[in-house]
Amino acid sequence: MDKSWSWISSEFIALTLIIVAAFCNVSVFYSFYHYLETIDVPIGWRGFLLGLEPMAAFILRLFILPWLHVRNAIAVTMASLVLLVAVSCSYIWALSVPALIVIRILHGASFVLLTSGVISLVVNFIPEEKTGQGFGILSIGTLIPYAVIPPLTETLLPCVRNEADIYAGVSIFAVLALLLLTALRRRIRESLRGRDGVLMRRATLGEIRENLRSKTVGLLLAAGLLIYLAHATVFYFLKNLVLQTGGGSVGLFFTLSMVTMIAVRVFGGALLDRFNKPAMVRTGLFLLIPCFVMLPFAETRTALYLLAGLYGLCIGVIMPLLSALLFSASPPPMRGLNTNLSLFTLDMAYFLMPYLGGILLTFGTDFDVLFFIAAGFVLLTLALTASLSQKLRQSQPDGERPNL
């Protein structure tokens, strides 16, 4: 084995697999807007229901993060997996708007508890000098479901009644994650027992306030929010755009883009820690802008699939590096909290974009306009990150500035 990968532990692998299970249970909802059409949910409710799950996660994370810490994270994760199984199976019976509202809120609660608990644990198994690789691997865990689940869903749809059967079926991943965590929870506890007591305790409100006053942390969280808004546009509205343009298979787009992201992080993982991270982020952003602009004009399979590769390459570089930079800019006691705050921006984007898109579509906007707006989000991110290197150097003492 390459020595650069020798730091990876069985605990890190197990927790990453649980992250995979969590995202299997959300990646399947790429077709949820279309599913709501098929069960005759009024158009005015579709955007609301689409964004309700991430909105619930967004709101709940505000209350969860202050009391979540390493000592209670395993119990929180196990409870959330049980809830996730129940919620996923409930989509079969939730056909009315009130029932869907309840299910989407519970789904958001289970997802936020699950991801917050796992992140609080897994950051303790990433060495400071391997942040690029560590977050690259974690991001692979979040991407594999998006590469596998959409095309698998499209293949299985003719064999089931509708998407709700598949929403229930993916609960098997949560069951497997629960069994894995049950088998390894004692080993994880033993591995964490000798850690610094500062890392094990809950952060104080004063420490949290001081952390949130950091300009560098704020800039990185804002950059993440904007990129997640752009990414949510692809996730929620690409199927409708492709049906409009006739450019190819949306399932294959997701597969090609996610496989590209995974390949970048697998084969380029070690390189992420060797080069200037802010410069690499800006390069990825610069290339991502034309990708969004050109998607509405991709009227052939070749054009759509080439853009899938470009999209995967850019996102594959940008997202793990933003996470690694946030980790490096955070004091050790705040690393778990700030990584969870990056998930908070993900929740925010995934509930804001469906509402924004739903409102625009209700008033007659074409789907292509949503992708031009997403290009604007990326452009704004590029402007925000122009001074990132300088801010990162100012936020860290001499001798603790790895590839900034």
Secondary structure, DSSP 4 states (H G I P E B T S, - for coil): --GGGTT--HHHHHHHHHHHHHHHHHHGGGGHHHHHHHTT--HHHHHHHHHHHHHHHHHHHHHHTTT--HHHHHHHHHHHHHHHHHHHHHTTT--SHHHHHHHHHHHHHHHHHHHHHHHHHHGGGS-GGGHHHHHHHHHHHHHHHHHHHHHHHHHHGGGSSSHHHHHHHTHHHHHHHHHHHHHHHHHHHHHHHTS-HHHHSPPPHHHHHHHHT-HHHHHHHHHHHHHHHHHHHHHHHHHHHHHHHT-S-HHHHHHHHHHHHHHHHHHSTGGGGTS-HHHHHHHHHHHHHHHHHHGGG--SHHHHHHHHHHHHHHHHHHHHHHHHHHHHHS-GGGHHHHHHHHHHHHHHHHHHHHHHHHHHHHTT--HHHHHHHHHHHHHHHHHHGGGHHHHHHHHS-TT--TT-
